Amino acid sequence: MASAFKTIALIGRYKSRDVAEPLRMLGAFLAGRGCSVLIEQDTAAESGVDAFPVVDFAGIGTQADLAVVLGGDGTMLSAARALAASNVPLVGVNQGRLGFMTDIALESMTAKMASILNGEYALEPRTMLAAEVSRAGRTIFTTTALNDVVVSKGASGRLIELIVRIDGQFVYDLRSDGLIVATPTGSTAYALSSNGPIIQPGVPAFALVPISPHTLSNRPIAVNDGCAIEVALKHGTDARLQCDGQPQLDLQEDDRLSARRSAHAVQLVHPPGYSYYAMLREKLHWSENPL
């Protein structure tokens, strides 16, 4: 049977030698199925696996039909940001802890990949955020995020003060440890630990989640993902910007963060039997199915 994907790139958790054997095993399996196999260059360098053509993310974007990510959610987030513009779909093999986005267990890796190659899979788009920071009327930083964009306090531990506007309308003056702007995908990440709502991935919404607000009535709010969100730093001497859990920029007072839906979406490939709600039950230790 012809494979649904002809050229497949392998991306592994960086700085982790324990990914080497699964990479070799999966690469050999895919090659045996007649697929052309590529390996991402940092993955090759860190794992020592170089039996396949080595390419950077730009090469994956132009050559691959599918990228398989072996790692945890952090590895998936990095790959998603790098490949969203090229529309290369992603599927994850979980080698992390929670694995909200890595659907395939390591022990069932080849069996699940066989099903996917046979055309038994579901493709799901995931919304991304496009963010930019302006200072004195000039854009100084731009990025994209799959999970979230966060303005937070720095090392001093002092509250920061933020002015939040949506579509130009004043929402609130927030004194807190920070504010999370989360996508549906990111609603089960940092936003969830800050009492934000879980948003089903198909819901066109972003969540604005205050982090330890000084006024307890400042509650999370979900807004349409067509909105333009602006967060201005009114006060905070060492505030910083983080995107998908990675520190990006030290902020100054009067800096303005603008966030909106990105023009690009991440395409996730789910194997047969995937259920978003079953994933939540497993990862969040909810009750089992009723008898």
C-alpha positions, 0 to 999 in steps of 0.5 A: 500500500502506498504511504500517505506521506512520502517524505518524513522528517524526524525531530528529537528532544534536544540535548537528550541521548535517550532519543537516539535509539527511538530515532534509529528505530523509527527511521529504519521502519519508515525507510522500510515502508518506502518513505524518504527520511530526513533528520533535523540538524540539531537533532542529528548533532545532539543524538548522534543519529546521522544515517539519514539526510540532515536538514534544517527547519527550512529544509523540512519546510520545503521537502517534508510531507510530515514531521514526527516529533519525539519528545515532550510538549516543549519539543512540539512547541518549538517544531510547531513555531518553526514549521507553521508557515510551511504548513508541514503537519506534525505528529508527536511521540511522547518522551516527556511527562504530560504530553498534551500534544504528543499523542503516540506512546513510545511503545506503540510508535511503529504500530501507530505510524503504520496506521498513519501511513495507511491513511488512518489519521485525523488532521486538526488545525491549531490556532497560533498567536502573533505577538509584537512589542512596541516601544516609543511607537516603534516595533522592537520584537515580533514572534509567534506562539502556539501555547501562550504569550505571557507578561510577568514580573521579574526577579524582584518579585514585585507586582506589575501593573498592566492596562488591558484593551481589547479592540481598542476598548479599555478592559481593566487596570490589572495589578498582578504577577502578570497576565497570560494570553493563551490559545485553546492549545495553551489553555491546558498549560500555564493558563490552567495552573493559574485557574484559567478555563480549558478551551476545546481546540475547535473553539475560536477563542483566546483566554486572558488569565491574570496571574495572582491578581491583587484584586481577586475579582479580576477573573479569567476571560475568554474572548473571540480569537478575531480580537486585537489584544493590547497589554501596556506595561504601566508599572514594573521595573523588571517585567518580562515577556515569555512565549511558549514558556521561553523568555523572550524580552525584558520589558520597560514601562510604557512598552505595549504588547499586541497579540492577535490570531496568527495567519498561520495555524499548526496542523496536528496529525492524530492517530486512530482512536484519538479523543481530546476528552480521553486525553484530558481524562488521562493527563488530568486524572479525571474519572474513568469511563462509566460502565 
